[in-house]
Structures are given as structure tokens and as C-alpha cells.
Amino acid sequence: MASPGYNEYKYKVTNEQLPMIRTLLHNFYGSTDHFPEGVVDSIYYDTNDRKMYQQCANGDLTKSKFRIRGYGGTFNQVQMKSKDMYGVSKYKNAIEPVSMVGNHIPSWFELNPAEGKSRKGFDKIQMLASHFGDLRPVIRVRYFRHRYRVNDYRITLDSRIEVMGFSNEIDRTMDHGILPHHVLEVKTPDTRPKLPLFGITKLPQISCSKFFLGLNQLEHGTTMIA
């Protein structure tokens, strides 16, 4: 299934700002989403020559990310996210549940669509993935998400962003880390977000990939905005 295209804007939230931002979001937009909060757990894939990582590092106009996602215990959705100067597109499909057994996660082309569900979206994602070659799991990203909706706006606040690595012959200084800041995201068809929240908070807009920042922290012990 393909999600409609949208624009995506991200803002850095420091530890000191987090309580204020949570209070403002609750006061402005509390109880506006059917799933107001919960843990988001994703495993991102990349090629042996790190095509997805290099797209972020190089600041390419077009970036692609492949991940499996779950919301508590198992991963039951496959997603492909494409971002370019015209906005963001996302494809997703239900898959047979994947559970972590030790540190083992299947490679991308070992994943299977959920039984009894449409596989149209799954086949589309696999066709797009085939252009990049073999994909293997490289990083797990888990965080707590607050969700809000305002007309065509989808607002999320992601806090305590944990990152964990896989033993895929990539040198790392650590196996686990927590990003030093939190992320407020706004998804909208508008070319610029227009919300009173930003007039009050003056949050800095950033280009922020949790996948990229997490890999930098695990490999180099530091994060770089990308």
C-alpha cells in the first residue's frame, strides 16, 4: 500500500525543552489521534556497500530507506520510504511476524508477506529494493512516540531514541546508544507548516535521519545532523 505523498519537517528538541514541548502539544492537540502514544521499533536495512548510508552522508536529493517495523515485541510491517525535493512517499505492507532470535534478523529478501493479506504493496517494495541489490539489517531504532493530528497535519514527538547495532562486519565503538536529543516531526501536504506551536517555541528545523545519526553514534561515538 502506498501512502499519499507529503512534505516532512523535523525539529530538534533538547532534553531541557522536552517537558515544555510535551505540555504545549498536549494543550494544543491532546486526544486528536486514535493511537496517541506508544513504542515504535524499527530495523533498517542497507547494502554491503552502504548505499542508503551514503545517500544521507552525501546529501543526495533522492534518498531511500528500507525497514521493518513493529509496535511491541515483533516486527509485522515492511516499509520503503523515498524522499526527494518534491516530498516523501512511503510504501508499506503487512509481513509474517519477525521476532528477534538472539541478534539474528532475516535478510530483506527472506521476508514474506502476511498470509491472507494483499501482497500488492509487498511486491512493489521488493521490486524497488531489487534495484539496490542485497539488503541486510544494520541498525535497530526504538523510541517512544506521541501522536497528534490537526486537519491535514500529522505531528509526532519522538523521545528517548535508542539505537542498537548488528554484527555485520562494520567496526563500531559501541553496540547501543541513545541519541542526545529528541525529534518533533510534522507531515503535511503544505509547502510550509503553519502552526502556532512554532511561533511559541522557535525550535530549530533540522535534516535528521535517525538511521544515519544512529549509525554515526554507534560507529564513531558522535552524531552528525543529516
Secondary structure, DSSP 4 states (H G I P E B T S, - for coil): -EEEEEEEEEEEE-TTTHHHHHHHHHHHHTT-SSS-EEEEEEEEEE-TT-HHHHHHHHT-SSEEEEEEEESSSSEEEEEEEEEETTEEEEEEEEEEEE--BTTB---GGG--BPTTS--HHHHHHHHHHHTT---EEEEEEEEEEEEEEETTEEEEEEEEEEEEE--SS---S-SEEE-SSEEEEEEESSSS---HHHHHH-PPEE---HHHHHHHHHHHSS----
